[in-house]
């Protein structure tokens, strides 16, 4: 950081002795004042700010203004119209539908130094670390809970299920709750719906003390067009691109940032760094990256303008994203950046030095779409759609991936993860147990939206919240299964050390007629460890079914989603299977494995002679 003042140390409202110092960027404004509780919102008593002609910024001091006071800027625009505007760099805000900013200076004392030290010194980067993420919409996880409440209830829940991380849907201030935070107005303000900013700091701190990482959703692609916020802040298109073909989003009715303008780039990169430095975020999941990268995103002929080379790529947005990742990774080693990108842009997780965008991970939307398209079908029809199940293996290593079963898949008529599954409630929960074990074994990091851990019956509604079961006996064993899946995952390096290495996964058996897929995952070269996942997506038990195996010997059954402790029928392999070659048939090494209907078995083994590299056929 070289001792330079941070963006948010300069801009926004900063209480001092006798009043508060203000600074705001408004290059085309004729006058800027501050009105608030401290001057009774009286225009005749508003504090006048002074303009710096070189930067277009306005600075000043309001006597008597202090902590918690509400305020807005009175901006006389270039068009001669006075507007009341919330502070673009406010650190706290009124609760919607009210829209004033609040003066706030943090007094929080963090207790997570040990966590930050481990994060900073971790070797290998996110791609070689375990990551199972519990995705949470904080206002609806349990309705009426505050940040302070969640610091005990949510932390206990995540610990009990064994997740390594939580991911918060946007906590940045937003006027419309139904947007789930994705139409932001306060890029530096935690939503006041659940408490004040230091309460959110406490929640993050408690998660860190419990050994749980915290990821924030962050939305630089667009912003809400409410007239009291960023839109035409000084009477002109400042934050938004002035050309509506680039400055208005056709899908969401929002405005798109002018990614070429250096003041806007500074604002966005500073916002990202703010959540990392001020709230100790361990990573940012960047929303709607595809909409940033493509000039023709959701636009028809005549609704977009090519770039200078005649292409569809938004060169300004790609430059911003590269700069963003470089800034985060240079200042904060160990912090992860994750892209939600669905249009197969090449090199999303390639380093910027190699021409990539520089993200650590990318959501694998293809895996999610292909897999869910397969499991929603009745098992009697799945054999005709086996390619949906196997297709993800063809692109599993094209990027460093995270596999999402996210909020987007359980809303707007898509049904919950459990109710997507065909059959009775017992069938649905059994199918979900198998799906989760399959997801956790497949190459890539993991993400599950809240409610999936207990088989939420109805699809998610932010207004209703989750339909919590009265006790664990109602969830069909899912809670216990997920805790065990996460425990086995964390203690099995073969499932995470080489996620992005195509030589560390070996596809063993693909049987469309049996609705079966089996593959092996291998650990580092020097430990010889392996885990075989056998997934039976049929509606009946597969008994003593021959499965190709990486090498001969005894393979321990370390997980069986059909076990009675999870609510299953109890079919299994009595703790182990024995793999051997069959010289008489000329076949390679195989074992006879029993897998229950809609179930998954994990088999663990270790090769004592050679490290795990699937390319040599020995593991």
Secondary structure, 3 states (H helix, E strand, C coil): CCCCCCHHHHCEEEEECCEEEEEEECCCCCEEEEEEHHHCCCHHHCEECEEECCCCEEEEEEECCCCCCEEEEEEECCCCCEEEECCCCCCCECCCCCCCEECCCCCCCCCCHHHHHHHHHCCCCHHHCCCEEEEECHHHHCCCCCHHHHHHHHHHHHHHHCCCEEEECCCEECCCHHHCCCCCCEEEEECHHHCCHHHHHHHHHHHHHCCCEEEEEECCCCECCCCCCCCCCCCCCCCECCCHHHHECCCCCCECECCCCHHHHHHHHHHHHHHHHHHCCCEEEECCHHHHHECCCCCCCCCCCCCCCCCCECHHHHHHHHHHHHHHHHHCCCCEEEECCCCCCCCCCCCHHHCCCCCCEEECHHHHHHHHHHHCCCHHHHHHHHHHHHHHHHCCCCCCEEEEECHHHCCCCCCCHHHHCCCCHHHHHHHHHHHHHHHHHCCCEEEEECCHHHCCCCCCCCCCCCCCCCCHHHHCCHHHHHHHHHHHHHCCHHHCCCCCCHHHEEEEEEECCCCEEEEEEECCCCCCEEEEEEEECCCCCEEEEEEECCCCEEEEEEEECCCHHHCCCCCCCCCEEEEEEECCCCEEEEEEEEECCCEEEEEEEECCCCCCCHHHCCC
